[in-house]
Amino acid sequence: MLFARRDPRWPRDFHHRRTADLLNLLEAWELFRTFPPAAERDGSRIPVVAADPHPTPVGPGRIAVTWLGHASVLLHVDDVTLLVDPVLAGGIPGARRRLTAPALTPEQLPDLDAVLISHDHYDHLDAPTLRRLPRSTPVLVGGGSAPWFARRGFSDVTELDWWEDVEVGGVRIEFVPAHHWSRRTPFDTCRRLWGGWVVTGADGRSVLHAGDTGYGPFPARIGARHRDIRVAVLPVGAYAPRRLLRSVHMDPAEAVRAAGDLGARHLVPIHWGTFVVSGEPVLEPLERVREEWVRAGRDRADLWDLPVGGTRVL
């Protein structure tokens, strides 16, 4: 389908949902100047293991999380396999070189029950990766996003508003709010709704993938609505300098606090170790989240600080 109409239930844009500030051109240039120099962009110390697209054991009553790099995650809930925010090709605009290779190529992925997209920023929505997936793959997106996928041949696209859910293979998948925004070009700012995903198995246990978000009241609201979130997959990187990024990206201390607001037992730190898009040192998000987790009095074994390609099963 070359052209696709925007669903009339969506507004022209979602600026009214935005709780995060947008950077102006001067601030964007200031952010770019804080990026670590090339000599300090060493990915060799970032832990990486060979990914298993079929972690065992999986099946009814089990949740498995595989980190593929940055925000790309495979979720296995009961017998349902979901791929969130796949960026499995080379670089992205603004970050042409990856620090670590994708844990899997699109061709190595298991059979997918659905792809979940949190928002349209290039480090979460990657057209080169999607071109290598079957166009019949079901895709779940925020409001206003379906035309983008329809133009690229995807035939099964479901748009959701915040707090709306659908069933896929017996699990419930709900789109939840995030403190962020959206844009792919200078002309489509906030045209597509952004958010995160709560996936709930038949036994009532849930896993959250927060997408991209700053800290604020949404985690507590999500936790009040979903009372058995066992695993929270939360962004911990791309936070420096704080003056510029506080409203759109959590730092490690805020991610630990958000896990508590959600009532989650386990935290999986993501959104670090793949692309240089901010000013903190490459390994600092991992080091800080470990420190903050212990400082908060949490059991160290409950922090699932996965290597790229790593899997944990609940």
N, C-alpha and C positions, 0 to 999 in steps of 0.2 A: 504494500500500500504506500503510494507516494505521498498522499496528503491524508491527514486525519484531523477531524474536528475536535476541538477542546470540549469536554463534557460541560454542558451548560450549568451544572450545579457548582462548578468551581468559579471563584472570582477571577478577575483578570490577573491579579497577583496576590501574594500572601504577605505583603508588608505589615498588615494588621496583626499577623501572628508573630512577628519578629520581636524577640526580647534581647537580641544581641545587636551591638553596634556594627556598622559597616566601616571599613577603612577607606579613607579618601586616598587620592593618588600620592600625596606627600607621605602619609602614614604607611602606605604600601611600600614606597621606596625606603623608608626608614626601617621597616621590617626586613626587607631584602638585604640591607646593609649589615644586619646583625647575623646573617647566616655564617656558620663556622667556615673558615677558609678551607680550600680543597685539601690541604695537608692534614686537616683534622677530621675529614670525612672518611674515616676508616671503618669499614664494616666487618673487618676480619675478627673483631672481638665480640660481635653479636652472635649469640648462640643459635646454631642452625642444626637441624637433624633432617634425615630423610622422612618425608611425609608419607603416611599410610592413608590412602583415601577410603579405606574400609577398616576403621578401628574396631577392635573387638574387646570386650563383648558389646554388641548393640542389640536392640530389640525392645520389647515392651518394658516400660518402666526405667529406661536408661537414657541418659543425656551424655553426649560426647561432643567435645569442642576441639577442633583442629585449627590452629592459627597458621594461615598461609602467607602472612606478611602484611604490614600496615593494618588496614581495617578488614582485610579479606579473611573470612572465617567460614569453615564448614561446620554446620550444626547437624548432629544426628539426634533426633528426639523420637523415642519409640522406634518405629520402622520408617521414619520420614527423614529424608536428607535434604538439607537446605544450604544454599550458598549465599552468603551475605557480602555485598559490596566487592565483587570480584575485580581486582586489578592485577592481572596475571601476565601482562605483556611487559614491554620494556619500560622506559621512563614515561613521565607525564609532562604536560606543559608546565614549565617552571621548575621541574626537577627531572632532567633528562636521564640522569644516571641513578640507578637503584643502588643502595648500600648492600642489599642482600637480594639474591635471586628469588623469584616466586617459588614457594614450596612445591607447587604442582603446576603443570601447564594445563590449559583448558582441555586438551585431549586426554589428560590423565585423570580428570575428575570422575567420580562415580556418577551413576545415573542420578539425576537431580529431580526431586519432586517440585522444587520451585527455586527461583532466584529472588532474593530480597534486596532492594536498593534503598538505602537510607536517605540519600539526597544526591544532587547532580554534580557536585564538585568533582574535578577530574581525578582526585585520588580516591574516589568512592564509586564513580560511574565511568568505566573505561570502555570506550567504543571498540578498540582493537581486541579486547578480551571477549566482548559480547559477540563480535563477528564470528568467533570460533565456537560459539555454542549453538545447538540446534534451535532454529527459530520457533519450534513448537514448545520450547521450555516455558512453563508458566512463570510469569514475572509479577511480583507484588511491588507496588510503588506508591509514593504519596500523590495526592491530588494534583492534577495538571500535568502529570508526567507521561501519560499513555501515548500522546501523539509522537513524542520523541522515539519511543520504542516501535510504534506502528510504522513509522517512516523507515525503520531498519528491518522490517519484515517480521517482527514478533507478533504472533497471532493470538496469544493468550495473556493479556495484560490486565491486571486488576488494580484500580486506583482506590486508595483508602484515605479517609480523613483521620485525624487524631482520635483515638479511642474506638475506631472501627476495627472489626476483626473478620476473618474468614477461616474456614476449615480446609485443611489440606491433609489428606490421608489420615484423618482422625485426630490431628492436633490442631489447636487453635492458635492463630497468628494474629496479633494485634499491633497496629501502628500506634506508637505513643509519642508524646511531644519531646522536643529537644530544644535547647537554647542555641540556635544556629541560624542559618540562612541558606540561600541557594543562588547559583548563577553559573552559567557556562560561557556566556558572551557578554559584551557590554550592554546588550539590548534585552536580556531576559532575567534581570535581577528579581529574585523571589517569585518567579512565575510558577515554580513547582514546589510543592510542600515538602518539607524536610522532617525527619523524625527518627525514631528507633523502633525496635521490634521486640515484642515479648512472645515467646513460643511456649505453649503450655501442653504438656503431654496428658494422656488419658488419666494418669494418677493425680493430676492437679499440680505437679511440680513444674516450674517454669525456668527458662533461661532468657535473659535479656541481652540483646545487642543494642547498645545505645547509639550507634552511628557516630555522629560527631556532635559534641555538645559542650557548652560551658556549664559551670555549676550554678544551681539555682533551685527553685522549689519543685521542679518536675520529678526528680527521683523520689521524693517523699510521696508525691501524689501517685506515682506509679506503684510504689510499694504498698500504699494503702489500698489500691485497687487489686493488686496481685499479691496475696498474702503468703505465697510459698515460692518466691524467687530464690532458687538454690544457687544459680550461677549468674554473675553479672560480668558481661564482656564490655569493658569500659576503656575509652581513650585516655591515655596518660601522657602523650607527647604533643609537640607543636604548641608549647605554652609560653615561650619566651620571645620577646619581652612581655611581661605581664600587663603593662599599661596598654598595649595594643591588642592582646589576645585573650585577656581575662574573660570577656563576655562570650567568646565563641569556643574556647578550648579549656578543659579542665587541666590543672597541673596534678602531679601524683597525690599530693595531700588531699585535694578536692575529690579525686577519684575514690580514695579510701573512704572519705566522708560520704560520698554518694552511694557506695556499696552499703554503708550502714543505713542510710536513708531508705534504701530499697529493701532492707532486711535480708540481703543476700549473704549466704555463708561463704561463697567462693568468689574471688575476683580474678578475671583474666585480663591482664593489661595488654592493650593493643595500641595502634596508631603511633608507633615509634619504630626505629630501627630499619626503615625502608627508604623513606624519602627525606631529604633535607628541605624543610619548608618553614623553619623557624630558627631561633637563635641559640637554643640550649645545646650543650655538647651531646654527641650521638648517644652515649651510654647513660647519660644522666637520668632519663625517665625510669629506666629499670632500677638503677641504684636507689633513686629517691622513693619509688613506690615500695621497695622492700623495707626501707627505713621507716616510712610512714605507716606501713602495715603493722610493724612491730610496735612502733610508738603508740598506735591506737589500741594496743593490747590484744590484737587479733592473733590467732593461732597461725604460726608461720606455714604450717602444712595446708592451710586453707587458701593461701595465695598461690594461684596457679600461674606462675610466671613462666609461661611456655617459651621454649625456643621456637624460632621460625620452623614450621613443619611439625611441631609437637602437638600431641593429643592428650587430653585427660578425659576420663570417663567417670560419671557419677552413677 
